């Protein structure tokens, strides 16, 4: 559901009006989108099918009521059918949407970020290049079967940020999302939301499953991946997140993902530029 720049919400399906996912009876089908041609924000919506949102270039942030997922290049967020979600893409984003019929493959029952292998990526892009009305085309149907077999083997990446409906956690989330460089301590935030430090510490773990320190580092990682994928420099991102130096930021990034920002993005996109007709 994407709307072209300047158009109203009634035009959200213009980009693939002829292949509305909820009206097609296909085991799987795919579409590609260049977000330089569309609004970057996709409102809250749901699909009958499961959906893999795959980033080919740039990044997209997917939100549900329980969490936020970042999708950097050559990863995908899996959203099971029936789950309300919204997408926000960077202005340079090129995405592929893969829709999968419920029960067609043993895919996760909850939202998650999946690594996408080069072979799977190419199969999804090949599927996006064929007309959605491919029923009876044995070659494409074989491709779909192999693609789904490969999809269920993809490892889950820790690129999500747990969310909470609790008003006090929401207030902290909103403040740190607006200004991620805010370095107030747990004690400072407890005073800000009129709680004891001990109570806020317990509430954070109960609501998100993470301590405050781990949760804030995960927030920084999600924001960093989004901004780096949109073209921001390590120096700017480290400054925006309030790190004392780029080196300190790189240490956090490497601890979380096992490599430096430069190597992370170069290894994912050096020779895999998206192909648009």
Secondary structure by P-SEA (a helix, b strand, c coil): ccccccccccccccccccccccccccccccccccccccccccccccccbbbbbcccccbbbbbcccbbbbbcccbbbbbcccccbbbbbcccccbbbbbbcccccccccbbbbbbbcaaaaaaaaaaaacccccccaaaaaaaaaaaaaaaaaccccccbbbbbccaaaaaaaaaaaacccccccaaaaaaaacccaaaaaaaaaacccccaaaaaaaaaaaaaaaaaaacccaaaaaaaaccccaaaaaaaaaaaccccaaaaaaacccccccccc
